[in-house]
Amino acid sequence: MQHLPAQFEDHAIRRVYDEGAETWWFSVVDIVHVLTQQPDYQTARKYWNKLKERLGKEGSQLVTDCHQLKMTAGSL
């Protein structure tokens, strides 16, 4: 797998390309961090966790039942 960070509005978004599956994997927390303009990574992570919880209560299946995938932290 190749770790190739992307840039969005001067912010790094961690992503990994799985050549075998020809699939990109993006860090949702990084995307939430940029789109919600959270002050730091931990606040963005808590925002994402709360959003998942609320959507689950509404009956929305946002993601499958799996653990988080590990991504290199880099310089975030």
N, C-alpha and C positions, 0 to 999 in steps of 0.2 A: 504494500500500500504506500502511496506517495502522499506526504503531508505538504500541501500547497496552500498557504494562506491567501485569502482573497481580500481585496480592499473594498470597503463600502463607506462613502462619506468620510474618508480619512481614518477609518477604524478597521482593524484587522479582524477578519472572520475566519476562524479555524475551519479547515475542510480537509478531507482525505478522499483520495480517489482509489477505489478498489478495482484494479485492472481486470481481475477474474470475473467480476460481476458487471463490469463497466458501469459503476454506480458512484456518484458523489455523495459523501456524508458531510453535513454541515453541523456546526455547533449551534444548537438552538439558543443556548444561553448567550452566545456572542451576538446573535441576531436580535434577541430581546433587549440586550444591553444597548444596542445602537438605536433600534426603533422606539424604545420607550425613554431613551436618554437618561438611563439610570446612572447615578454618580460612580458606581463601582461594580465590579464583577459579582460580589456577594449579594448585593441588592438585586441585581438582575437575576441571579440564581433563585433567590427567594421569591421574586415576582413570578418567575416561570413555574415554580413549585405550587404556588398559590393558584395560578391560572389553571394548571392541570387538575388540582383538587376541585375547583369550582366547576370546571367543565365536566368532570366525572360525576358530580352531584346532579348536573343537568341531564345526564345520560349520554353525553357525547363521548365517544371513544376516540380520544385524541391520538393516543399511541398504543402500541401493543404492550402486553405485560412483559417487560424485559428490563433489565438493569441498564443503567447508563453506560454508553460506550466510552472508553477512556481515550482522551485526546491529549496530545502534548500541550502543555500550558503556553509555551513560547514566551513572548514578551508582553502578554496582556496584563 
